[in-house]
Amino acid sequence: MRALKAGLVYFLFVFAVGWILGPIRELWAVSHLGRMAAMLSEAVIMLIAMIVAARWVIRRFDVPRTLPATISMGLIAIGLLFPAEIAVFSGCAAYPSRNMLRAS
């Protein structure tokens, strides 16, 4: 149960950071840095946010620091992330989900 709660909170934190950084990247960073540099900059910030969030969630929810416990927390988070990303992409970009892979 701890891994479930921890995975949910980890997902929410990382998704919120991505939700904030996405528009900043598209509206500001791409015009100032270029598309590739903006994406790489966002990726570095997201990696740092994921590490900080994972460490905080593991401490906060007292998740055992074993591979099965932390992997299950991460799998729960990614299992929530994929449908959320598809839903946001389909809703915000006004693309049908079948065109998602071709849009990039």
VENTADA-V512966 format. One line per field, one symbol per residue. phi: phi as a letter, one per 40 degrees, with the letter a starting at -180 (. if undefined). Layout:
phi: ???
This chain:
phi: .cccccccccdccccccccccdcccccbccccbgcccccccccccccccccccccccccccfcdcbdccccccccccccccdcccccccccccfbccccdcccc
